[in-house]
Structures are given as C-alpha cells and as structure tokens.
Amino acid sequence: MLLIGALSFTALGCGNNEATDTDKSKGEQMETIKIGTDAAYPPFEKQEGNGDITGFDIEVLDAIAKASGLEYTIENTGWDPLFYGIDNGKIDAGISAITITDERKEKYDFTEPYFEAKQVILLPKDSTVTSLKGLEGKNIGVQSATTGEVVVQQAFGKTYENLKGYDDTPSAIEDLKLGRLDAVVADNGVLLEYAKKLGSDKFKVIEDASFEPEYYGIITKKGNTQLLDKLNEGLKKIKEDGTYDKIYAKYFGAE
C-alpha cells in the first residue's frame, strides 16, 4: 500500500465527520481516505517492483489530493474487489480508468470526467479485420466487467461463445500473443501503450466508427457528497492551473 502525503481532511469516508475548531487547532490526526485501484492497466496504473503504484491516474489523483487538502492511501485491490470494497465501506473511492456509465451511476457516484477514452481493437499485424463486425466468429478477449466486454456483447450477443473474459487486460494480450485469441478489445490508452511494446511489425490497433467516446471518473459510494465535492474541487483546480495538462502531456503527448 502506497501512502501519499498531503493535507488531511476530516472523516470523509465514514463515521462521524464533525471536528471542532479546538480539535483542529490541536493538530489531531484526521481520517485518511482509502483509495482502491486495479494496478494492471498501464499507462493508467501499474505496480512497480518495489510495490509503489504509478501511472497517469495516480499522478492525477495525487494532484487532486494536494489541491483539495486530502490525505489518502492507495491499494491495489483488483478490479471487482474495488467495487466490492466501496459497497462494504472498506475503501472510500476508486480510480482505475473507470468509465462513467448510466448503469454504474445507479449504484455509485462519479466525479466530473478527467479523461476521454475510446474502445479500440488490438490485432496481429497480418489480420485482415477492419472493424468489430469483421470479428464475428473469431475469438475475442476482453477484461471482464468492462466496457470492452459490453461493446462486444452488444455486437454479437451476451452469449457469444467466442468471447473470453479475463481478470485483467494483460492476460488477454498474452493469449493474443500466443495465438489463442484473434483480437483484444479494450481502451485506446492501454492498447496503444501495449502496441508500442509489442512492436508495429507484429501487432496493430484499429478503431471502429461504432465505438463512442467514453469518460473516466473517480468513483465513490453513492451519497458520499462530502468526499465527492472535495475530489471535484481538486480536479477543477488542477484543470484550471495547468497541472492536469502537464500530467496528460507526460503520458499521452499534446492534448
């Protein structure tokens, strides 16, 4: 677990969120919020050999925390446990390239968007496929419970027998490298990053006009407006002062 130091904020996650001026003046320890992530999604988040969690999302989160006066810890929970953790109160918020969808908004609250993404398709270089429809009958890999899975199911049905779900995107890409899959569908930022590492002589990324833009947000338990407001406050500040643009350029080039 990585601890990022910033200014503290009182009891955002749960329990009594009131503190007197006297308490604050005495410098009593304020509650630190707990953040979950799935650190297997570079360049947004990954876990280094020393255990540190790094990536675009993490730098954005750290900047938001500093701008809004939050102190937090971040834990590599994995994808599904991130949502379960928010459900049962073990974590207060999650950041992990989480697409804002109407279905998720029924159960959780999201900050304002901090990243625009799009689904793309990773294919072997010699593949003749030029669109999602061209993958009909072929073996397609996705990370389970993601929008990549959703777009494939929308195209070929929820019971499409050649759709294979994985716990994380790297596992799907590994099976593509081994020839067990014909394609992987996932977010553009992730697959473009992997395509660079795999080599343009072996793999390629294509877009499909039917894929609509998606937007990432930081997720919180529904009704936790105090935490949500602080996160939005920090996000607004870093967008206005240029901090966000610097982080974006570091990972993705010009805006």
matplotlib code that plots the C-alpha trace (Angstrom):
import matplotlib.pyplot as plt

x = [0.0, 1.4, 0.9, 0.8, 1.3, -1.0, -3.0, -5.6, -9.3, -11.8, -13.7, -14.6, -15.2, -17.4, -18.4, -18.6, -17.4, -17.5, -14.5, -14.3, -12.0, -10.3, -9.6, -8.2, -6.0, -4.5, -3.5, -5.3, -4.9, -7.6, -9.0, -7.2, -9.3, -8.7, -8.5, -8.7, -7.3, -6.5, -2.8, -2.6, -3.7, -0.7, -0.2, -3.1, -1.9, 0.7, 2.6, 6.3, 8.7, 9.0, 5.3, 4.7, 1.6, 2.4, 0.7, -1.4, -4.4, -2.1, -0.5, -3.9, -5.2, -2.1, -2.5, -6.2, -5.4, -2.8, -5.1, -8.1, -6.3, -6.8, -4.7, -5.1, -3.7, -4.0, -4.2, -4.0, -7.4, -8.0, -11.0, -14.0, -12.8, -12.6, -16.3, -17.0, -14.8, -16.8, -20.0, -18.9, -17.1, -13.6, -12.5, -13.8, -13.2, -11.7, -9.6, -8.8, -9.7, -13.4, -15.8, -18.8, -21.9, -25.6, -25.6, -22.8, -24.3, -27.3, -25.2, -22.2, -21.3, -18.7, -16.6, -16.6, -14.8, -11.0, -10.2, -11.8, -11.3, -12.5, -12.5, -10.1, -9.1, -5.7, -4.9, -2.0, -0.3, -1.4, -5.1, -7.5, -10.1, -11.0, -13.9, -15.6, -18.2, -15.3, -14.5, -17.7, -16.9, -13.4, -12.0, -12.1, -10.5, -11.7, -11.3, -14.5, -17.0, -15.5, -16.9, -14.8, -16.9, -20.1, -19.3, -18.5, -21.7, -23.7, -22.3, -22.6, -24.9, -24.3, -24.0, -21.4, -19.4, -16.1, -15.9, -13.4, -13.3, -10.1, -9.4, -7.1, -6.2, -2.5, -3.7, -5.9, -3.0, -0.7, -3.2, -3.3, 0.5, 0.2, -2.3, -5.2, -7.2, -7.8, -8.2, -8.4, -10.9, -10.1, -9.5, -7.3, -4.8, -4.0, -3.9, -1.8, 0.7, 0.9, 1.1, 4.3, 5.9, 4.8, 6.1, 4.3, 5.8, 3.8, 0.6, -1.7, -4.5, -7.6, -10.6, -14.3, -16.6, -19.4, -17.3, -18.5, -16.3, -16.2, -15.2, -13.4, -14.3, -13.3, -15.9, -17.3, -20.1, -23.5, -24.3, -20.8, -21.2, -18.5, -15.8, -17.2, -17.2, -13.6, -12.4, -14.3, -12.8, -9.3, -10.0, -11.3, -8.2, -5.7, -7.5, -7.6, -3.9, -2.4, -1.3, -3.6, -2.3, 1.3, 0.4, -1.6, 1.3, 3.8, 1.8, 0.0, 1.7, -0.1, -3.8]
y = [0.0, 3.4, 6.4, 9.7, 12.7, 15.7, 17.9, 16.0, 16.1, 15.1, 11.8, 11.8, 8.1, 7.0, 7.6, 11.0, 13.7, 16.6, 18.1, 21.2, 24.1, 23.2, 19.7, 21.1, 23.6, 20.9, 19.1, 15.9, 13.1, 13.4, 10.4, 9.3, 8.2, 4.8, 4.6, 1.3, 0.6, -2.2, -1.7, -3.8, -1.2, 0.8, 3.7, 4.5, 2.4, -0.3, -1.7, -1.3, -4.0, -2.1, -2.1, 1.5, 2.2, 4.6, 5.9, 8.6, 8.0, 8.1, 11.3, 12.9, 11.6, 12.9, 16.4, 16.4, 15.5, 18.2, 20.8, 19.9, 19.1, 15.4, 12.7, 9.2, 5.7, 3.7, -0.1, -2.4, -4.1, -5.6, -4.7, -6.4, -6.0, -2.3, -2.1, -4.6, -2.5, 0.6, -1.4, -2.7, 0.5, -0.9, 1.7, 5.2, 5.8, 4.1, 5.3, 2.8, 4.1, 3.6, 4.5, 6.6, 4.6, 5.0, 1.6, 2.3, 5.7, 3.9, 2.4, 4.8, 8.5, 9.8, 12.9, 15.1, 13.3, 13.5, 11.5, 10.8, 7.3, 5.1, 1.3, 0.0, -3.4, -5.0, -7.4, -9.4, -7.3, -9.7, -9.7, -8.6, -7.5, -3.8, -3.4, -5.0, -6.8, -8.4, -10.3, -12.3, -16.0, -15.2, -15.4, -12.1, -11.3, -8.6, -7.8, -9.0, -6.4, -3.6, -1.5, -3.6, -6.6, -4.5, -3.4, -7.0, -8.3, -5.5, -6.5, -10.3, -11.0, -11.7, -15.4, -15.1, -18.3, -16.9, -14.1, -14.8, -12.7, -12.2, -10.8, -8.2, -6.9, -8.1, -11.7, -11.2, -9.7, -12.6, -15.1, -12.9, -13.2, -17.0, -17.2, -18.3, -15.1, -13.3, -9.9, -8.0, -5.1, -2.5, 1.2, 3.1, 4.4, 0.9, -0.9, 1.8, 1.5, -2.3, -2.0, 0.1, -2.6, -5.5, -3.8, -2.5, -5.3, -7.8, -6.1, -3.2, -1.2, -0.3, 1.8, 1.2, 4.1, 2.5, 2.9, 6.1, 8.2, 7.3, 9.3, 8.2, 9.4, 8.7, 6.6, 6.9, 5.4, 6.9, 9.7, 10.5, 14.0, 15.4, 13.3, 13.8, 17.6, 17.6, 15.5, 17.7, 20.7, 19.4, 18.3, 21.7, 23.4, 21.2, 21.7, 25.5, 25.9, 23.7, 20.8, 18.4, 19.3, 18.7, 15.2, 14.4, 15.5, 13.4, 10.2, 11.0, 13.9, 17.1, 17.3]
z = [0.0, -1.0, 1.3, -0.4, 2.0, 1.6, 3.9, 5.9, 5.6, 8.3, 8.2, 4.5, 4.2, 7.1, 10.7, 12.4, 10.1, 12.6, 14.3, 16.5, 15.8, 19.1, 17.8, 14.5, 16.3, 18.4, 15.2, 16.0, 13.4, 10.8, 9.0, 5.8, 2.9, 1.3, -2.5, -4.5, -7.9, -10.3, -10.9, -14.1, -16.6, -17.8, -18.5, -16.1, -13.2, -12.6, -9.6, -9.6, -8.3, -5.0, -4.5, -5.5, -7.7, -10.5, -13.7, -15.1, -12.8, -9.8, -10.7, -11.4, -8.0, -6.2, -7.8, -6.8, -3.2, -2.9, -4.5, -2.2, 1.0, 1.1, 2.7, 1.3, 0.9, -2.3, -2.5, -5.4, -4.8, -8.3, -10.5, -9.0, -5.3, -5.9, -6.4, -3.6, -1.3, -1.9, -1.4, 2.0, 3.2, 3.2, 0.7, 0.2, -3.5, -6.6, -9.5, -12.2, -15.7, -14.7, -17.4, -16.3, -17.4, -16.7, -15.1, -12.7, -11.8, -10.5, -7.7, -7.4, -7.7, -10.0, -10.1, -13.2, -16.1, -16.0, -19.2, -22.6, -24.0, -26.7, -27.3, -29.9, -31.3, -31.0, -33.8, -35.2, -38.0, -40.7, -39.7, -42.5, -40.0, -40.4, -37.9, -35.0, -37.2, -39.0, -35.8, -35.9, -35.4, -34.1, -30.6, -28.8, -25.5, -23.0, -19.4, -17.7, -16.4, -18.6, -21.4, -23.8, -22.9, -23.3, -26.8, -28.0, -26.4, -28.0, -31.4, -31.1, -28.1, -24.4, -25.1, -27.9, -27.4, -28.7, -26.2, -23.5, -20.3, -18.3, -14.8, -16.4, -19.9, -19.8, -19.5, -22.6, -24.5, -23.5, -25.0, -28.2, -28.4, -28.0, -30.8, -28.6, -29.5, -32.7, -31.1, -27.8, -27.3, -24.7, -24.1, -26.5, -24.0, -22.8, -26.1, -27.8, -25.0, -25.4, -29.2, -28.8, -26.6, -28.8, -32.0, -35.0, -37.1, -35.1, -33.9, -34.9, -33.3, -35.3, -34.5, -35.2, -36.1, -33.9, -30.8, -29.0, -26.7, -23.0, -20.0, -16.9, -13.4, -9.8, -8.1, -4.6, -2.6, -3.6, -1.3, 0.0, -1.2, 1.1, -0.4, -3.9, -3.6, -2.4, -5.3, -7.8, -6.1, -6.6, -10.2, -11.1, -9.6, -11.5, -14.8, -14.3, -13.2, -15.9, -13.6, -15.4, -18.8, -17.7, -16.5, -19.6, -21.9, -19.9, -20.7, -24.0, -25.6, -26.6, -25.6]

ax = plt.figure().add_subplot(projection="3d")
ax.plot(x, y, z, "-o")
ax.set_aspect("equal")
plt.show()
